[in-house]
Amino acid sequence: MRTGELLIDDLRVAGDAELLHGVSLALEPGGALGVVGESGSGKSITLRAVMGLLPRGLRVSGGTIGVGGTAAMIFQDPLTFLDPLARVGDQVAEVCAVTRGLSRRVARARALRLFEDVRLPDAADLARRYPHQLSGGQRQRVLLAVALAREPDLLLCDEPTTALDVTVQRGVLDLLAHLRAERGLSVLFVSHDLAVVAQVCDRVAVLHEGRVVESGATLDVVTRPGDPYTRSLLDAVLPLPELAGGDD
């Protein structure tokens, strides 16, 4: 497979019942694919299947997943994944040391550079803080720095802006777009909000009850939806003048 490529073919995930019913998705190297749907549609389960992080009791029961290169993931609630008893700089440095084989000194310097890359101000001071001492937007950027420490080719984003206010959300989305362009990242972005997905993704797939009901170029889907479920998602965020590719 090409570096940064993701191919999901006829993916089925089951527990007591089947939750994903033959999901197929394709992400080109350097592309950005949004997966959108309501809670329970199968979005997060799809991402966790790619990462091998399915909750206990669930399993991949069919289909294939192909990932070209290294994948990393950021989550909706950073507090769930950051160690509350460790300084955030040490947490990022540890990932640098373990995944890249760096010395402690070099790993700490790398962590500070990553904090700057994710646009955290006063990186040296912030690195000495604990997660509870940071704002929600700062914690999300720290979690992004943790993901980037693995030097991924593919970045999986599981509703990373849902808990943020609109201004902070826009800053994180702009940062993701910048990092994608700068690093050549492929991005798989999951959200219940089609408006958010439309801001960052070239293509979109709509999931409903564990099935892809529509997919295509983002502009085509948001301006000419073919499935009633997609239209219902659009109705929840209309008007979408900027998302349709306006002059600005």
N, C-alpha and C positions, 0 to 999 in steps of 0.2 A: 504494500500500500504506500501511497505517497505520504510524506510527512505532513501532519495536520489534517489528514483526511479522516472522516468518520462515515462508516457505512453500517446501518442497522437494517437488517432484512428479516421481515416476518417475526419480529420479536414478540414472544409470549411470556408473561410473568404470572405465576399462580401461587396461591396459598390454599386456603379452603375452597376458594373459587378463583377463576381466571380473571386477572385485573387488566392485563394488556392482551389485546386480541389481534396479533399480527401487525405490529407497528413497524413501518419501514420509513427510514429517514436517510438522507444523504447530505453530507456537508463537504464542500470542496475546500482544499487547502487555502487558508486566508479568508474564507467566507464567514458570514455570520447568519446563522439560522435561528429563528425564533420558534419556540413551541408554546402555543397558547391554548388555554382552556380553563374551565372552572375548577374549583377544588374537587378532587376526586376523579379528574379526567385521566390521570395517569402520567402527568408531566414529570413530577419529581421521581416517580418510580422508574421512568425511562432513564433519567440521569443516573440514578443510583445503580441501575442495572449496568450501565456503561462503566461505572467506577468499581463495580463489584461490591457495592455497599448496600445491598438490599436488606431491609429490616428482617429480623428473625421471623421465620415462618413463611417467608416468600422465597421463590426460586425462579430462575429462568427455565421455563418448561419447553421452549422451542425457539427456533430462529437463530440468527448469528449476529454478533457485534464485532466489527473490525475497527481498530483505532491505529492510525499511523503516527507513531511517535509517542510522546509523553502527554498525559492528560492530568489536569488539576481542576479542582472544584471549589467554588465559593458558595456559601449558604446564606439563607435569609436571616438567621439569627446568629451573629458572631459570638455572642456570649455562650452559646451552646458548645462552641468548638474551640474557644480560647481558654487556656488554663487560668482560672481566676487568681491563682497563687503565684504566678510567674509574671515577671515584667515582659511587656510585649516585645521589646527589642530582643530579649533572650529567646523568646519563642520563635521569632523569625530567624535568628542566628542559628538556633538548633537545627531548623530545617535545612538551612544552607550547609551546615557542617555535615549532617547525616546524608543528604542527597547528593552533595557535590564533593564530599571528602575534603572540606576545608579545615584549616586550623581554627582554633577558637578566635584568635585575633582577626584573621582574615574574614571569618564568618560574621563577626560583629561589624566590621567595616562594610561588608556586603549588605547586611541588614539595614544599615543607615542609608546606603545608596538606594535600596528598594523603597524605604520610607519616602525618600525624595522623589523616586519615580512615581509613586502613587499620590504625590502632591500633599504630603503631610508636612505642615509647618514645624519649624524648630525640631527637626528629626531627633537630634541627640537628646533633647530634654524629654520629648514624648516617649522615646525608647525606654526610659527609666520608669515609666508609669505602668500601672496595672490596668487590666481591661475596664474595671468599674470606674476608673478615673477619666475615661475617654467618652466622648459623645458617640451617638449611634453611627454617625457618618465616619468618624475617625476609626471606630472599631471595624467597620466594613472595609475601610482602606487597609487596615492592618491585616485583615483576613485575605485581602487581595495580595498584599505583600507576601504572605505565607504561601499562597498559590504560586506567585511568580518566582519564589525561591527555588521551586522545582524546575524552573526554566521550561515551562510546558510549551508544547506545540498546539494543544487544544485546551481551551478554557471553558469549563462547564459552569454556568451561572444559574443557581436555583433561587429565583425570585430575590435577588440581592438588594433590591431597592424598595421592597414592599413596606417595610417598617419605617422608611425615611420620609421626612416632609418633602414637599415638591422641590424646593430650592436645593436641598442636599441631594435629592434624587437626581436632579439634572446634572449636578456636578459629578456624580458617580458615573452616570451614563456617558457624559463627555469624556471622562477619564478612560472608560472602557474602549470607546471609539479611538481615542488617541493611542492607547497601548496596542490595540489591534493593528493599527496602521504602522506604528513604530516597530513592533516586534514580529509582524507577520503572523499574528495569532489567528487561529480559527476559533470561533466563538459559538457555543450552543447556549442560547439564552431562554430560560423558561420563565413564564409569567402568566398570571390570570388576566393581565391588562394588555390588550392588543395595542393601545396607544403607546405604551412603553416599548413593546417589542418593535413597533414600527419605527421608532426613533433610532434603533441601533442595528437592525437586521435587514439584510438584503432579501432574504427569503423567509417564509413563515409556513409552519404546519399547524393546523388546528386539530386538537385532540378533543374527543367527546366520548366519554364512557369507554376509554381504553382503545379507541380506534381513531386513525387519521381520517377526518371527514373532508379535509380540503388542504391543499398545499400549492405553493407557487411563489412567484415574485411578490414581495411585500406590497408594492404599489398596485399590482393587479388584484390581490386579495382584498385590500382595504377599499378599493374603488369599485371593484366588480365582484363582490362575494357570490359564490355559487351555491353555498349550502345555507339553509335557514339558521343553523346554529351559529355559523360565522356572522350572519347578519345580526343575530341577537347580541353577540359580543360587541359588534360595531355600534349598535344602538346604545350600548352602555357608555360609550366614550365619545360619541358624536357631539359637536362637529370636529372633523379632523383636517382642517385646511392645511396645516403644516406637514402632516404625515403623507399627504397625497403628492408631495414633490412640488411644492410651490416655488416661486421665484427666489425666495430667500433661502 
